[in-house]
Amino acid sequence: MKIVVQVKLMPEAEQAAALRSTLRTVNDLACWVSQVAFARGVPREYELRKHTYAHLKAEGLGAQAAQHVIKKVRDAYTTLHAGHLGKPRSRRRLKAESKPIAFRPEAAQPYDDRCLSWQYDQQTVSIWTTAGRIKNVSFVCSADALKVLQQYRKGESDLIERDGVFYLIATCDVPEAEQYEPDGFIGVDLGIANIATTSTGYQAAGRGLGRYRKRQLDLRAKLQKKRTKSAKRRLKERSRRETRHVKNTNHIIAKTIVTEAERTAHGIALEELKGIRRRVRLRKPQRVQLHSWAFAQLGDFIVYKARRAGVPLVYVDPAYTSQTCADCDHLDKKNRVDQATFICRNCGVVAHADRNASRNIAARGAAVWTAGRESRVPATP
């Protein structure tokens, strides 16, 4: 399983200037390579190298750096075309395909082990720049991240600059833990009023996050009206801050759910929510909440944390889980009295609506796991 680890570089003034100059140079040359590729109909990487490699070397790039610039450009065009594969030619696609791909001055530049070496004990790196190789560039990260880097770092690392701060993003190939046989399943009901509710009683309320996003939305509206440079700068800062806040919240929720499942030797049953934005019809005020909440991100966090811990995970169909009684299986639209209340019209049980739904998801998860296990067992002759 591949994960990425981000470390923050702490270069001295001269080292920072060299890193900044390097990123500007390689991305300017990447724009030139992109123009050549576009003019020649985006040839294969080997053919593109014949037209650009000598020029990149003459501009002062090392052999590996030149190779990475060419590969970065070719990969960018591959991603552009793959992202629209099988989709109608929208106006945005036509606009993107009508001109060469441009690279931002601070865009990521890949490094391999011949251009970048790590000294984990000293927490420093030695890295190639256009001013020569600079050594003893300090980096900081958490103890867990450092341990993962030491044990599992593999492949390339990307150098990026964000708001004047340099980061290295390393790829780590972490082995998955062996799955155990679950002693039942924890159902996870995802929502907006309550971000996540589990069948074991854990509930992550969405009120605080909703208020935070409402404040950010109001502030964005005020800043957008000003249309000044400082307002645009603050808009960018606020956007990144909100993204980090939501990501941290989702990490905490996912870790809590996976830890509980691992501690109790249970599996996790998640709702299959692909295409929910196309299926759900909401009033205009509610659309902001639906489309701004990171459904996929929270699900992805739960999945990769479960895989690292060896926790079994299954997806289930969430249809009618909020209208079906978890005790007697009676299905009735009227069972769902309001957003928070569930009262069964058949057996009279009263429960929290999300808790009831999570119990139904847990039951479906167990059924899916049992059916999958039976299909995996070979038939006896």
Contacts in CASP RR format, 6 or more apart in sequence:
PFRMAT RR
TARGET T0000
AUTHOR 0000-0000-0000
METHOD contacts of the structure
MODEL  1
MKIVVQVKLMPEAEQAAALRSTLRTVNDLACWVSQVAFARGVPREYELRK
HTYAHLKAEGLGAQAAQHVIKKVRDAYTTLHAGHLGKPRSRRRLKAESKP
IAFRPEAAQPYDDRCLSWQYDQQTVSIWTTAGRIKNVSFVCSADALKVLQ
QYRKGESDLIERDGVFYLIATCDVPEAEQYEPDGFIGVDLGIANIATTST
GYQAAGRGLGRYRKRQLDLRAKLQKKRTKSAKRRLKERSRRETRHVKNTN
HIIAKTIVTEAERTAHGIALEELKGIRRRVRLRKPQRVQLHSWAFAQLGD
FIVYKARRAGVPLVYVDPAYTSQTCADCDHLDKKNRVDQATFICRNCGVV
AHADRNASRNIAARGAAVWTAGRESRVPATP
1 173 0 8 1.000
1 174 0 8 1.000
1 175 0 8 1.000
1 176 0 8 1.000
1 304 0 8 1.000
1 307 0 8 1.000
1 308 0 8 1.000
2 171 0 8 1.000
2 172 0 8 1.000
2 173 0 8 1.000
2 174 0 8 1.000
3 148 0 8 1.000
3 171 0 8 1.000
3 172 0 8 1.000
3 174 0 8 1.000
3 304 0 8 1.000
4 169 0 8 1.000
4 170 0 8 1.000
4 171 0 8 1.000
4 172 0 8 1.000
5 141 0 8 1.000
5 145 0 8 1.000
5 148 0 8 1.000
5 149 0 8 1.000
5 153 0 8 1.000
5 169 0 8 1.000
5 170 0 8 1.000
5 172 0 8 1.000
6 141 0 8 1.000
6 145 0 8 1.000
6 167 0 8 1.000
6 168 0 8 1.000
6 169 0 8 1.000
6 170 0 8 1.000
7 139 0 8 1.000
7 140 0 8 1.000
7 141 0 8 1.000
7 145 0 8 1.000
7 149 0 8 1.000
7 167 0 8 1.000
7 168 0 8 1.000
7 170 0 8 1.000
8 139 0 8 1.000
8 140 0 8 1.000
8 141 0 8 1.000
8 165 0 8 1.000
8 166 0 8 1.000
8 167 0 8 1.000
9 19 0 8 1.000
9 125 0 8 1.000
9 137 0 8 1.000
9 138 0 8 1.000
9 139 0 8 1.000
9 165 0 8 1.000
9 166 0 8 1.000
9 167 0 8 1.000
9 168 0 8 1.000
10 137 0 8 1.000
10 138 0 8 1.000
10 139 0 8 1.000
10 140 0 8 1.000
11 19 0 8 1.000
11 134 0 8 1.000
11 137 0 8 1.000
11 138 0 8 1.000
11 166 0 8 1.000
15 134 0 8 1.000
15 137 0 8 1.000
16 166 0 8 1.000
18 129 0 8 1.000
18 130 0 8 1.000
18 131 0 8 1.000
18 132 0 8 1.000
18 134 0 8 1.000
19 127 0 8 1.000
19 129 0 8 1.000
19 134 0 8 1.000
19 137 0 8 1.000
19 159 0 8 1.000
19 161 0 8 1.000
19 166 0 8 1.000
20 161 0 8 1.000
20 164 0 8 1.000
21 129 0 8 1.000
21 130 0 8 1.000
21 131 0 8 1.000
22 109 0 8 1.000
22 128 0 8 1.000
22 129 0 8 1.000
22 130 0 8 1.000
22 131 0 8 1.000
22 159 0 8 1.000
23 105 0 8 1.000
23 106 0 8 1.000
23 107 0 8 1.000
23 109 0 8 1.000
23 159 0 8 1.000
23 160 0 8 1.000
23 161 0 8 1.000
24 105 0 8 1.000
24 106 0 8 1.000
25 59 0 8 1.000
25 61 0 8 1.000
25 130 0 8 1.000
26 61 0 8 1.000
26 65 0 8 1.000
26 68 0 8 1.000
26 69 0 8 1.000
26 109 0 8 1.000
26 130 0 8 1.000
27 103 0 8 1.000
27 104 0 8 1.000
27 105 0 8 1.000
27 106 0 8 1.000
27 107 0 8 1.000
27 109 0 8 1.000
28 105 0 8 1.000
29 56 0 8 1.000
29 59 0 8 1.000
29 61 0 8 1.000
29 69 0 8 1.000
30 69 0 8 1.000
30 72 0 8 1.000
30 73 0 8 1.000
30 103 0 8 1.000
30 107 0 8 1.000
31 100 0 8 1.000
31 102 0 8 1.000
31 103 0 8 1.000
32 52 0 8 1.000
32 55 0 8 1.000
33 48 0 8 1.000
33 52 0 8 1.000
33 56 0 8 1.000
33 69 0 8 1.000
33 70 0 8 1.000
33 73 0 8 1.000
34 73 0 8 1.000
34 76 0 8 1.000
34 77 0 8 1.000
34 100 0 8 1.000
34 101 0 8 1.000
34 102 0 8 1.000
34 103 0 8 1.000
35 100 0 8 1.000
36 48 0 8 1.000
36 51 0 8 1.000
36 52 0 8 1.000
37 43 0 8 1.000
37 48 0 8 1.000
37 73 0 8 1.000
37 74 0 8 1.000
37 77 0 8 1.000
37 100 0 8 1.000
38 99 0 8 1.000
38 100 0 8 1.000
38 101 0 8 1.000
40 47 0 8 1.000
40 48 0 8 1.000
40 51 0 8 1.000
42 48 0 8 1.000
42 74 0 8 1.000
42 77 0 8 1.000
43 51 0 8 1.000
44 74 0 8 1.000
45 70 0 8 1.000
45 71 0 8 1.000
45 74 0 8 1.000
48 70 0 8 1.000
48 73 0 8 1.000
48 74 0 8 1.000
49 67 0 8 1.000
49 70 0 8 1.000
52 70 0 8 1.000
53 66 0 8 1.000
53 67 0 8 1.000
53 70 0 8 1.000
56 65 0 8 1.000
56 66 0 8 1.000
56 69 0 8 1.000
56 70 0 8 1.000
57 63 0 8 1.000
57 66 0 8 1.000
60 130 0 8 1.000
61 69 0 8 1.000
61 130 0 8 1.000
62 128 0 8 1.000
64 112 0 8 1.000
64 114 0 8 1.000
64 115 0 8 1.000
64 128 0 8 1.000
65 109 0 8 1.000
65 115 0 8 1.000
65 128 0 8 1.000
68 109 0 8 1.000
68 110 0 8 1.000
68 111 0 8 1.000
68 112 0 8 1.000
68 115 0 8 1.000
68 156 0 8 1.000
69 109 0 8 1.000
71 110 0 8 1.000
72 103 0 8 1.000
72 109 0 8 1.000
72 110 0 8 1.000
73 101 0 8 1.000
76 101 0 8 1.000
76 103 0 8 1.000
77 101 0 8 1.000
80 96 0 8 1.000
80 97 0 8 1.000
80 101 0 8 1.000
84 90 0 8 1.000
84 93 0 8 1.000
87 93 0 8 1.000
106 160 0 8 1.000
106 161 0 8 1.000
106 162 0 8 1.000
106 164 0 8 1.000
107 160 0 8 1.000
108 158 0 8 1.000
108 159 0 8 1.000
108 160 0 8 1.000
108 169 0 8 1.000
109 158 0 8 1.000
109 159 0 8 1.000
109 160 0 8 1.000
110 156 0 8 1.000
110 157 0 8 1.000
110 158 0 8 1.000
111 127 0 8 1.000
111 128 0 8 1.000
111 156 0 8 1.000
111 157 0 8 1.000
111 158 0 8 1.000
111 159 0 8 1.000
111 168 0 8 1.000
112 155 0 8 1.000
112 156 0 8 1.000
113 155 0 8 1.000
115 127 0 8 1.000
115 128 0 8 1.000
116 125 0 8 1.000
116 126 0 8 1.000
116 127 0 8 1.000
116 128 0 8 1.000
116 157 0 8 1.000
116 168 0 8 1.000
117 125 0 8 1.000
117 126 0 8 1.000
117 127 0 8 1.000
118 125 0 8 1.000
118 149 0 8 1.000
118 153 0 8 1.000
119 125 0 8 1.000
119 126 0 8 1.000
120 146 0 8 1.000
120 149 0 8 1.000
120 150 0 8 1.000
122 136 0 8 1.000
123 138 0 8 1.000
123 139 0 8 1.000
123 140 0 8 1.000
123 141 0 8 1.000
123 146 0 8 1.000
124 135 0 8 1.000
124 136 0 8 1.000
124 137 0 8 1.000
124 138 0 8 1.000
124 139 0 8 1.000
125 137 0 8 1.000
125 139 0 8 1.000
125 168 0 8 1.000
126 133 0 8 1.000
126 134 0 8 1.000
126 135 0 8 1.000
126 136 0 8 1.000
126 137 0 8 1.000
127 133 0 8 1.000
127 134 0 8 1.000
127 137 0 8 1.000
127 159 0 8 1.000
139 168 0 8 1.000
141 149 0 8 1.000
148 172 0 8 1.000
148 174 0 8 1.000
149 170 0 8 1.000
149 172 0 8 1.000
152 172 0 8 1.000
152 173 0 8 1.000
152 174 0 8 1.000
152 175 0 8 1.000
153 170 0 8 1.000
153 171 0 8 1.000
153 172 0 8 1.000
154 171 0 8 1.000
154 172 0 8 1.000
154 173 0 8 1.000
155 171 0 8 1.000
156 171 0 8 1.000
157 168 0 8 1.000
157 169 0 8 1.000
157 170 0 8 1.000
157 171 0 8 1.000
158 168 0 8 1.000
158 169 0 8 1.000
159 166 0 8 1.000
159 167 0 8 1.000
159 168 0 8 1.000
160 166 0 8 1.000
160 167 0 8 1.000
160 169 0 8 1.000
161 167 0 8 1.000
163 237 0 8 1.000
163 240 0 8 1.000
174 308 0 8 1.000
176 307 0 8 1.000
176 308 0 8 1.000
176 310 0 8 1.000
177 307 0 8 1.000
177 308 0 8 1.000
177 309 0 8 1.000
177 310 0 8 1.000
178 310 0 8 1.000
179 310 0 8 1.000
179 311 0 8 1.000
179 312 0 8 1.000
180 265 0 8 1.000
180 310 0 8 1.000
180 311 0 8 1.000
180 312 0 8 1.000
181 312 0 8 1.000
182 265 0 8 1.000
182 266 0 8 1.000
182 267 0 8 1.000
182 311 0 8 1.000
182 312 0 8 1.000
182 369 0 8 1.000
183 264 0 8 1.000
183 265 0 8 1.000
183 266 0 8 1.000
184 266 0 8 1.000
184 267 0 8 1.000
184 362 0 8 1.000
184 366 0 8 1.000
185 199 0 8 1.000
185 266 0 8 1.000
185 267 0 8 1.000
185 268 0 8 1.000
185 269 0 8 1.000
185 314 0 8 1.000
185 362 0 8 1.000
185 363 0 8 1.000
185 365 0 8 1.000
185 366 0 8 1.000
185 369 0 8 1.000
186 198 0 8 1.000
186 199 0 8 1.000
186 200 0 8 1.000
186 257 0 8 1.000
186 260 0 8 1.000
186 261 0 8 1.000
186 264 0 8 1.000
186 266 0 8 1.000
186 267 0 8 1.000
186 268 0 8 1.000
186 269 0 8 1.000
186 362 0 8 1.000
187 198 0 8 1.000
187 199 0 8 1.000
187 268 0 8 1.000
187 269 0 8 1.000
187 270 0 8 1.000
187 358 0 8 1.000
187 359 0 8 1.000
187 361 0 8 1.000
187 362 0 8 1.000
187 365 0 8 1.000
188 196 0 8 1.000
188 197 0 8 1.000
188 198 0 8 1.000
188 257 0 8 1.000
188 268 0 8 1.000
188 269 0 8 1.000
188 270 0 8 1.000
188 271 0 8 1.000
188 302 0 8 1.000
188 358 0 8 1.000
188 361 0 8 1.000
189 196 0 8 1.000
189 197 0 8 1.000
189 198 0 8 1.000
189 271 0 8 1.000
189 318 0 8 1.000
189 321 0 8 1.000
189 322 0 8 1.000
189 354 0 8 1.000
189 355 0 8 1.000
189 357 0 8 1.000
189 358 0 8 1.000
189 361 0 8 1.000
190 196 0 8 1.000
190 270 0 8 1.000
190 271 0 8 1.000
190 273 0 8 1.000
190 295 0 8 1.000
190 298 0 8 1.000
190 299 0 8 1.000
191 197 0 8 1.000
191 293 0 8 1.000
191 354 0 8 1.000
192 206 0 8 1.000
192 289 0 8 1.000
192 290 0 8 1.000
192 293 0 8 1.000
193 205 0 8 1.000
193 206 0 8 1.000
193 207 0 8 1.000
193 339 0 8 1.000
193 340 0 8 1.000
193 354 0 8 1.000
194 203 0 8 1.000
194 204 0 8 1.000
194 205 0 8 1.000
194 206 0 8 1.000
194 354 0 8 1.000
195 204 0 8 1.000
195 205 0 8 1.000
195 206 0 8 1.000
195 209 0 8 1.000
195 249 0 8 1.000
195 253 0 8 1.000
195 293 0 8 1.000
195 298 0 8 1.000
196 202 0 8 1.000
196 203 0 8 1.000
196 204 0 8 1.000
196 253 0 8 1.000
196 257 0 8 1.000
196 298 0 8 1.000
197 203 0 8 1.000
197 204 0 8 1.000
197 352 0 8 1.000
197 354 0 8 1.000
197 355 0 8 1.000
197 357 0 8 1.000
197 358 0 8 1.000
198 257 0 8 1.000
198 260 0 8 1.000
198 358 0 8 1.000
199 355 0 8 1.000
199 358 0 8 1.000
199 359 0 8 1.000
199 361 0 8 1.000
199 362 0 8 1.000
200 260 0 8 1.000
200 264 0 8 1.000
201 355 0 8 1.000
201 358 0 8 1.000
202 256 0 8 1.000
202 257 0 8 1.000
202 260 0 8 1.000
203 354 0 8 1.000
203 355 0 8 1.000
204 253 0 8 1.000
204 256 0 8 1.000
209 246 0 8 1.000
209 249 0 8 1.000
210 289 0 8 1.000
212 242 0 8 1.000
212 245 0 8 1.000
213 242 0 8 1.000
213 289 0 8 1.000
213 292 0 8 1.000
216 238 0 8 1.000
216 242 0 8 1.000
217 288 0 8 1.000
219 238 0 8 1.000
220 235 0 8 1.000
220 238 0 8 1.000
220 239 0 8 1.000
223 231 0 8 1.000
223 232 0 8 1.000
223 234 0 8 1.000
223 235 0 8 1.000
223 238 0 8 1.000
224 231 0 8 1.000
224 235 0 8 1.000
246 294 0 8 1.000
246 297 0 8 1.000
247 294 0 8 1.000
247 297 0 8 1.000
250 294 0 8 1.000
250 297 0 8 1.000
250 298 0 8 1.000
250 301 0 8 1.000
251 301 0 8 1.000
253 298 0 8 1.000
253 301 0 8 1.000
254 298 0 8 1.000
254 299 0 8 1.000
254 301 0 8 1.000
254 302 0 8 1.000
254 305 0 8 1.000
255 305 0 8 1.000
257 268 0 8 1.000
257 302 0 8 1.000
258 268 0 8 1.000
258 302 0 8 1.000
258 305 0 8 1.000
258 306 0 8 1.000
258 309 0 8 1.000
258 311 0 8 1.000
260 266 0 8 1.000
261 267 0 8 1.000
261 268 0 8 1.000
261 306 0 8 1.000
261 309 0 8 1.000
261 311 0 8 1.000
262 309 0 8 1.000
262 310 0 8 1.000
262 311 0 8 1.000
266 311 0 8 1.000
267 306 0 8 1.000
267 311 0 8 1.000
267 312 0 8 1.000
267 313 0 8 1.000
267 314 0 8 1.000
267 369 0 8 1.000
268 302 0 8 1.000
268 306 0 8 1.000
268 311 0 8 1.000
268 312 0 8 1.000
268 313 0 8 1.000
268 314 0 8 1.000
269 313 0 8 1.000
269 314 0 8 1.000
269 315 0 8 1.000
269 316 0 8 1.000
269 361 0 8 1.000
269 362 0 8 1.000
269 364 0 8 1.000
269 365 0 8 1.000
269 366 0 8 1.000
269 368 0 8 1.000
270 299 0 8 1.000
270 302 0 8 1.000
270 303 0 8 1.000
270 313 0 8 1.000
270 314 0 8 1.000
270 315 0 8 1.000
270 316 0 8 1.000
270 361 0 8 1.000
271 315 0 8 1.000
271 316 0 8 1.000
271 318 0 8 1.000
271 321 0 8 1.000
271 361 0 8 1.000
272 315 0 8 1.000
272 316 0 8 1.000
272 317 0 8 1.000
272 318 0 8 1.000
273 295 0 8 1.000
273 296 0 8 1.000
273 318 0 8 1.000
276 290 0 8 1.000
276 295 0 8 1.000
277 290 0 8 1.000
277 291 0 8 1.000
280 290 0 8 1.000
282 290 0 8 1.000
302 313 0 8 1.000
303 313 0 8 1.000
305 311 0 8 1.000
306 312 0 8 1.000
306 313 0 8 1.000
307 313 0 8 1.000
312 369 0 8 1.000
314 365 0 8 1.000
314 368 0 8 1.000
314 369 0 8 1.000
315 368 0 8 1.000
316 361 0 8 1.000
316 364 0 8 1.000
316 365 0 8 1.000
316 368 0 8 1.000
317 364 0 8 1.000
318 357 0 8 1.000
318 361 0 8 1.000
320 331 0 8 1.000
321 357 0 8 1.000
321 360 0 8 1.000
321 361 0 8 1.000
321 364 0 8 1.000
322 336 0 8 1.000
322 342 0 8 1.000
322 353 0 8 1.000
322 354 0 8 1.000
322 356 0 8 1.000
322 357 0 8 1.000
323 331 0 8 1.000
323 332 0 8 1.000
323 333 0 8 1.000
323 335 0 8 1.000
323 336 0 8 1.000
324 330 0 8 1.000
324 331 0 8 1.000
324 335 0 8 1.000
324 360 0 8 1.000
325 331 0 8 1.000
325 335 0 8 1.000
325 342 0 8 1.000
325 344 0 8 1.000
325 346 0 8 1.000
325 347 0 8 1.000
325 349 0 8 1.000
325 356 0 8 1.000
326 351 0 8 1.000
326 356 0 8 1.000
326 359 0 8 1.000
326 360 0 8 1.000
326 363 0 8 1.000
327 344 0 8 1.000
327 347 0 8 1.000
327 349 0 8 1.000
328 344 0 8 1.000
328 346 0 8 1.000
328 347 0 8 1.000
328 349 0 8 1.000
330 344 0 8 1.000
330 345 0 8 1.000
330 346 0 8 1.000
330 347 0 8 1.000
332 344 0 8 1.000
332 345 0 8 1.000
332 346 0 8 1.000
334 345 0 8 1.000
335 342 0 8 1.000
335 343 0 8 1.000
335 344 0 8 1.000
335 345 0 8 1.000
336 342 0 8 1.000
336 353 0 8 1.000
337 343 0 8 1.000
337 353 0 8 1.000
338 353 0 8 1.000
339 353 0 8 1.000
340 352 0 8 1.000
340 353 0 8 1.000
340 354 0 8 1.000
341 350 0 8 1.000
341 352 0 8 1.000
341 353 0 8 1.000
342 349 0 8 1.000
342 350 0 8 1.000
342 351 0 8 1.000
342 352 0 8 1.000
342 353 0 8 1.000
342 356 0 8 1.000
343 349 0 8 1.000
343 350 0 8 1.000
344 350 0 8 1.000
END
